[in-house]
Amino acid sequence: MKLTAAAVARLKIAPGERQQDIKDDGTPGLYLRLFASGKRSFIYRFKLAGRVRVLTLGDAATVGLAEARRLAHEAAGKARAGTDPAAAEQQAKAERRRMPTVAEFAVEYIERHAKPHKRTWAEDQRLLNREVLPVIGALKLDAVHRRDIVALLDGLRDRGVPVLANRVLAVVRKMFAFAVERSVIELSPVSHIRQARETPRERVLTDAEIVALWQADRGRMNPATLRALHLLLLTGARSGEVVGIARAEIDLPARRWLLPAARSKNRMAHAVPLTDPAVELVTAQLAASWSDAWLFPAARGTGAMTTFGLQQAMRRLFGPDHPNVHDIRRTVGTRLSALGFNRLIIDKVLNHKDQSVGGIYDRHSYDAEKRQALDAWARELERLVTGRKAGNVLQLTA
């Protein structure tokens, strides 16, 4: 048949077949190859020295029919001249494997290292895509000089985001170290580059900022994003742990969220008591979430929401001098201290790892104490939001 763009998108493999080739009568040697998996590719068949050879022209999802025909005509010309276009393509692929561009190797780093070994791989991917690849992505890996990395970081610092520059440096350092490990390059261009000194933040939200966060207009903010921020304020949990909550981690009858050790920063499982407003919030989000897996699914694509959306929401809500997402966690710890709870209970609420001898031998869960502390904080939050003294029954509406 003479292929058309509509036919390429519509054609399906015959039942029971693992692979099927559909000939394009409009272009000699051009075929659409269908796979049982649903994938489809364009291939070019030709004879050279009496042997039939096959050249893959590209995935039909990214290579259109017109482009496939152009590539087929180009390959036919090479074959008539006695050159094997399939061998040339294999050689080009081998050269790309041996020395990929930064953008090509970034994919390998994410798939081969970050995803298997880092819970924060999505943040690595975001930093690479947003900050690194637009600047040095087209360079071959062995062509990247230390000055290129310095210029990349200087550009971020000139934008007034020195902490972001440090985060980018950490990801780039790890990626190039992985390239050395895999024998793609011999030396990393990131060696001897030091991160800038960071001043520890002391920012906590004021009463007015807490109220503004709780009363933020849902019409101007994604409701799921706002609920995630409110859950941070109610629990003091880490932002990455909140946005990644799986439905299976929520135990509403027991009024708790069970954070597994695999998702916890300190690799310790953590039971988070859910206060009345937290239960109301989680119940509403469970009903609103379209995902069978996630409490806060990503707005686009697959997986869970990222912390980047939370940070953007804080910037829109509070302006350029905005508190960041981690400041919410610091605020909860500070407020619990002001309410009279001791450092041990605050550490248990925040799931800090106790490295002391007593902490090693103390196997008490502290679930009741954590619930008491978060209930007290919820009552204080009610007082701030409503302007009246809180009673024993919480009436906060998220």
Residue pairs with C-beta under 8 A, 6 or more apart in sequence:
1 7
1 22
1 23
1 24
1 25
2 24
2 25
2 26
3 22
3 24
3 25
3 26
3 30
3 32
3 65
4 65
5 64
5 65
8 32
8 40
8 60
8 65
11 22
11 32
11 34
11 40
12 34
13 19
13 20
13 34
13 35
13 36
14 20
17 34
17 36
18 35
18 36
19 33
19 34
19 35
19 36
20 33
20 34
21 31
21 32
21 33
21 34
21 43
22 31
22 32
22 33
22 34
23 30
23 31
24 30
24 31
24 32
24 69
26 69
27 68
27 69
27 72
27 73
28 72
28 76
29 44
29 45
29 46
29 72
29 75
29 76
30 42
30 43
30 44
30 57
30 68
30 69
30 72
31 42
31 43
31 44
31 45
32 40
32 41
32 42
32 60
33 40
33 41
33 42
33 43
34 40
35 41
39 59
39 61
40 59
40 60
40 61
41 56
41 57
41 58
41 59
41 60
42 56
42 57
42 58
42 60
42 63
42 65
42 68
42 71
42 72
43 54
43 55
43 56
43 57
44 54
44 55
44 57
44 71
44 72
44 75
44 76
44 85
45 52
45 53
45 54
45 55
46 52
46 53
46 55
46 75
46 76
46 79
46 85
47 53
47 79
48 79
48 82
48 84
53 84
53 86
54 86
55 75
55 85
55 86
55 89
56 89
57 63
57 68
57 71
57 72
57 75
58 67
58 68
58 71
60 68
63 71
74 85
75 85
78 84
78 85
78 88
79 85
96 104
98 184
99 140
99 141
99 142
99 184
100 108
100 140
100 141
100 184
101 137
101 138
101 139
101 140
101 141
102 132
102 133
102 136
102 137
102 138
102 139
102 140
102 141
102 144
103 133
103 137
103 138
105 141
105 175
105 179
105 184
106 128
106 129
106 132
106 133
106 137
106 175
108 182
109 124
109 128
109 174
109 175
109 178
109 179
110 121
110 124
110 125
110 128
112 178
112 182
113 174
113 178
114 121
114 124
114 125
115 121
118 124
119 240
119 262
119 263
120 240
122 303
122 306
123 240
123 306
123 307
123 308
124 171
124 174
126 306
126 308
127 167
127 168
127 171
128 171
128 175
131 152
131 156
131 164
131 168
132 152
132 168
132 171
132 172
135 148
135 151
135 152
135 155
136 144
136 148
136 149
136 152
139 148
141 176
141 179
141 184
141 185
142 184
142 185
144 176
144 189
145 189
146 189
146 190
146 191
146 192
146 193
148 189
149 169
149 172
149 189
149 190
149 193
150 193
152 168
152 172
153 165
153 168
153 169
153 193
156 162
156 164
156 165
156 168
157 165
157 196
162 196
162 198
163 198
165 195
165 196
166 195
166 196
166 198
169 190
169 193
169 195
170 195
172 190
173 188
173 190
173 193
176 185
176 188
176 189
176 190
177 188
177 190
179 185
179 188
180 186
180 187
180 188
201 324
201 326
201 327
201 330
202 330
203 323
203 324
203 327
203 330
204 323
204 327
204 330
204 331
204 334
205 213
205 323
205 327
205 328
205 331
207 384
209 318
209 323
210 233
210 331
210 381
210 384
210 385
211 384
211 385
212 317
212 318
213 229
213 230
213 233
213 317
213 328
214 230
214 233
214 381
214 384
214 385
214 396
214 398
215 385
216 226
216 229
216 317
218 226
220 316
221 313
221 316
221 317
222 299
222 309
222 313
223 288
224 285
224 288
224 289
224 296
224 297
224 299
224 305
225 305
225 309
225 310
225 313
226 313
226 398
227 281
227 284
227 285
227 296
227 398
228 239
228 242
228 243
228 296
228 305
228 310
229 310
229 313
229 314
229 325
229 328
230 277
230 281
230 398
231 237
231 242
231 278
231 281
231 282
232 239
232 242
232 310
232 325
232 328
232 329
233 328
233 331
233 332
233 381
234 275
234 277
234 278
234 281
234 374
234 377
234 378
234 381
235 242
235 257
235 272
235 274
235 278
235 332
235 374
236 328
236 329
236 332
236 333
236 336
236 349
236 350
236 374
236 377
237 259
237 272
237 329
237 351
238 265
238 329
238 351
239 307
239 310
239 325
239 326
239 328
239 329
240 265
240 307
241 259
241 263
241 264
241 265
242 296
243 296
243 304
243 305
243 306
243 307
243 309
243 310
244 263
244 294
244 296
244 304
245 257
245 294
245 295
245 296
245 304
246 293
246 294
246 295
247 286
247 289
247 291
247 292
247 293
247 294
247 295
249 257
249 258
249 259
249 260
249 295
250 257
250 258
250 282
250 286
250 295
251 257
251 258
252 274
252 279
252 282
252 283
252 286
255 273
255 274
255 279
256 271
256 272
256 273
256 274
256 367
257 271
257 272
257 274
257 282
258 269
258 270
258 271
258 272
259 269
259 270
259 271
259 272
259 351
260 269
261 267
261 268
261 269
264 270
264 351
265 351
266 351
266 352
266 353
268 351
268 353
270 351
271 365
271 367
271 370
272 370
273 367
273 370
273 371
273 374
273 375
274 282
275 371
275 374
275 375
275 377
275 378
275 394
276 378
276 393
276 394
276 396
277 378
277 381
277 382
277 394
277 396
277 397
277 398
278 374
278 378
280 396
280 397
280 398
281 398
282 295
284 398
285 295
285 296
286 295
289 295
289 296
289 297
290 297
291 297
294 303
294 304
294 305
295 304
296 304
296 305
297 303
297 304
297 305
298 304
298 305
298 306
299 305
299 309
307 325
310 325
311 324
311 325
314 322
314 323
314 324
314 325
315 322
323 331
329 350
332 349
332 350
332 377
333 346
333 349
333 350
335 377
335 380
336 345
336 346
336 349
336 373
336 376
336 377
337 343
337 346
339 373
339 376
339 377
339 380
341 349
341 373
341 376
344 354
345 366
345 369
345 370
345 373
346 373
347 354
348 366
348 369
348 370
349 370
349 373
349 374
353 359
354 360
354 362
378 394
378 396
379 390
379 391
379 392
379 394
380 390
381 396
382 390
382 394
382 395
382 396
383 389
383 390
385 396
386 395
386 396
